[in-house]
Amino acid sequence: MDILKNKLKKLFPFFCIIFGNIIYALTIKLFVLPSGIALGGTTGIALIVEYFFHIPISVFVLVFNIVMLCIGFFILGKAFAMTTILSSFCYPIFLEISNRIFGDYYFTDDVFLCSILGGVGIGFALGLVIRSGASTGGMDIPPLVLNKLFHIPVSTSLYALDFIVVILLAMFKPMDLILYGIIFTFVYTFFLDKTLILGKSRTEIKIVTRKAHEITDAILTQIDRGVTLLHAETGYKHYETEVVMSIVSNREIARVERLAHGIDPKCFIIISHVSEVRGRGFSTARKYKKRPEDM
């Protein structure tokens, strides 16, 4: 059973890459291409290069993708390059299948709706692929490199690069399509950012109380979450006190509040959301050790 579970765990990123490319291809086919909105990324750069230097789009995209893949291989690693190659093959295959299935069909000819729905689909698809440790190739790779080298958020650099490309397209594209392209870029980077942190967000709870040890024991035994005690001093009367700090899931907030108020009705609770938590019990497996007082 454990062997099967481990195999499925290793294969899961590949399923996510394939599914992400299916969504990507369907979104391009049903929303982006029919609307004619100005696109950023590799396609947008290829249009600019073709306009000024008369280099065929297909030739530029092929060369550009190979160069980006080599950069990704040397900076982001072999595993990234292999999964990106998978993604690079999946996208054109699924796009061709979509063309054959849907033909000239599209959902709507409203360009604004296409910008919004296309942005949602592309953002979700890219987020799914990037979370799996890959990319769709081309202009998706520079933001990942910038993220690794300088810790710049992927969505921020993607938005900046695509925005620059869309603005340059204004030299020979109708202005209304450029504006729709800006809306599309904003929407897809927003949903990309949300997809990248999907399932990783947690809630930080800080409890200012004089019954810190009782509340700590309750959280440890009844919620099964780690706790850190912070030594503090009140600002008005300068009483020494302790702050109970714990990271819990959103579903556990109400339980912790009830526990804390049940032990100390006068306790002061601070709740804040954090986008990601790494460490024992979250990104790595829990490990239980006996406390000194239990020995």
N, C-alpha and C positions, 0 to 999 in steps of 0.2 A: 504493500500500500504506500509506504514512504517513497519507494523507488518511483512508482507511478506519479506520485505527487510532485517529486523533484523534477521529473521529465516534463510534466505539464507546466511547472513553474518556469523552466528554461524555454519552453516553446511559446509561452504566453506573449512575450514581446514581439515575436514574429507574427502571431495572429493579430496583434494590435497594429503592426506596421501594414499588414495586408488590408485590414479593415479600414484603417485611416486612409489608405490610397484609394479604396473603393469610394469612400465618402468624398474624397478630393476630386476624383474623376467625375462622379455624378454631379457635384456642385459646379464644376467647370462646364460640363455639358449642358446642364439644365438652367443655369442662372447666369454664369459669367459670359460665355461665348454669345448667347442670343442677345444680350444687352449691349455688347460692344463697349463696355466701360473701360477706361484706361487702367491697365494693370501695371503694377510694379514688378519686382523680381526679375528673373532671367528673361522672361518674355518681353517685358517692357524695355530692358536694356537692348535686346535683340532688335526691337522695332526702331530704336534710336540709331543703332549702328547701321542698320539697313538703310535708313533715311539719309544718313550722312556719307557712308562709305560703300553702299550698295552690296554689302556682304549678305548672302542669303541667311534668313533667320535660322533655318535648320542647321547650317554649318556653324554659325556662331554659338547656338545653344549647345551643340555637341562638344565643341572645343572648350567652351566656358565650363560646362559640367565636368569635363575630364580634369581641367585645371583645379576646380574647386574640390573635386574628389581627392586629388593628390594632396592638396593642402589639408583636408580633413584627415587623411591617412596619417600624415606626419605629425599633426598637432593633436588630433582627437583620438587617434589610435586605430589599430587594425580592426577591432570589433565594430567600431563606428563605420569604417569604410565598407565592411562586408554587408552590414545591415542597410547602408545607404545604397549600395549596388542593388540589393533586393528591392528597395523602394523605387529606384530609378527604372527598373524593369516593370514593376507592378503598375505604376501610374500610366504609361503609354498603353499597356495591354488593356487595362480596365477602361481607359478613355475610348479605345477602339471598340471594345465590347459595348460601351454605352452608346456610341454612335450607331452601331448596328441594331441595338435594341430599340432606341428611341427615335432614330432617324432625324426628321425635322421637328419633332415634338419639343415643346418647352412649356413650362408652367404659366408664365405670364410675360407680357411684353412691356410691363411697367418697369422702367429702368431703376427707379428708386427702390422698389421691392426687391429687384434682382441684386442691387447693391447691398441691401440689408441681409437678405437670406443667403446670398453668396458669401458675404463676410462671415456669417455664423457658421456655415458649412466648412469654409476654408480654415477658419480659426480652430474649430473643433478637430478637423482632420490633421492639421499641422501639429496641434498640441498633442494628439494621440501618438503621432509618429515620433515626435521629439522626446516625449516621455518614455518611449521605448528604446531610446538611445540611438536613434537614426535621424534621418532627415529625408526630404524629397529631392535633395540635391540642389545644385545651382546656388542661388542667392540665399537659401536657407542655411548654408554652411558658414558664411562670414559672421552672422550673429552668434552662432554657437562657439566659434573661435574667440570672438570678443568676450563672450561670457566666461570662457575658461581662463583666458589670459588676464582680463581686467574686471571680471565679475559684473559686467554690464548686463542687465536683464535682457533676455532674448527678445521679448515683445517690444522693448524700447528701441533696440537697434534695428529690428525688422521694420518697425514703423518709420524710423528715420530714413533708412535706405529706400524703402518703397515710396515714401513721400517725395524724396528727391527725384526718383525715376519718373513718378507721375507728373511732377512739375515740369521736368524736361520734355515730356511728351506733349506739353501744351504748345510747343513750337509748331506742331503740325496736326494736332487732334482738336476737334471741336471743344470749346470751353465747357459745355454742359457735361460731356463725358469725362472731362478732367475732374470736375467737381464731384461727380458721382464716384469717380475712382478714389478721391480723397475720403469720401464717406465709407466706401468699401474697405479701404486700408485701415481706417480707424476701427471699424466694426470687427474685422478679422483679427487685428492685433489685440483688441480687448478680449475677445473670446479665446484667443490663443493663451493669453495670460491666465484666464480663469481655468482653462483646461489643464494647464501645467501644474496648477496648485490644487486641482480637484482631488478630494479625498485626503489631502495632506494638512488641511487647516485644523487647528486645535484651539482650545480655549485655555487661557491662563487665569487662574483664580488666586487672588491674594486675600487672606483673611487676617485682619488685625484683631487680636483677641488676647485675653488673659488666661484662656484655657487652651493654649496652643497644643499641649501634649495630648489632651483628650481628643481634640479635633484631628490631630495627626494620626492617632491610633485608629480612629473611626474611618478615616479616608484609606489608610493602609489595609484595614481588615474588611471593610464593607464595599469600598469602591475598587480596591486593588490597583491604586495609582501611587506613584512615588511622590514624596513630599520633601520639601526643603524648608528649614526654619531660618528666618532672617531676624536678627536682633535689631530692635528699633527703639525709638524714644518718641513719646508724644510731644507735639509742638506746644501745647498750651500749658500743661502742668509738669511737663518733663518726666512723666512716669516711664519707667522701663517696661517694654512690652515685646512681644514677638509676633512676627508675621508668618503665617502658614502659606507657603506657595506651592501650587500643584498645577500640572498640565493635564487636562481631561478632554474627552471628546464632547461634542456639543450635546449629545444625549445625556451626559452625566452631570451637566450643570445643575439641574434642578435637584438631583439627589444630594450633591455636595452642599447646596444651599440649605436643604432641609436638615441635613446632619449638623451643619455648623450652627444654625439657629436653634436646633434642638438642644445642643450642648451649651451654647452661649447666646441667648437671645439678643444681647447687646453688641455682638461682634459686628465689625465693619468689613463688608465684602466688596472687593474690586474685581470686575470681570473684564477681560480684554481678549480679543481674538488675535491669534498669531497665524501667519500664513503657512508655516512649516515647522516641524519639530524633528530633530535628528538625535538619536541616542537610544540607550537601553529602554526597551518597552515600546518604542515607536518605530525607528528605522532598523533596529536590531532586536533580537529575541530577548525576552525577559529572563533574568537570572536571579533566583531567590537565594538569599543567605540569611542565616539565623542572626538575629540581633544579640548583642552581648547580654541584655537582660533576660533573653529567652533561654540562655544556656545554663 
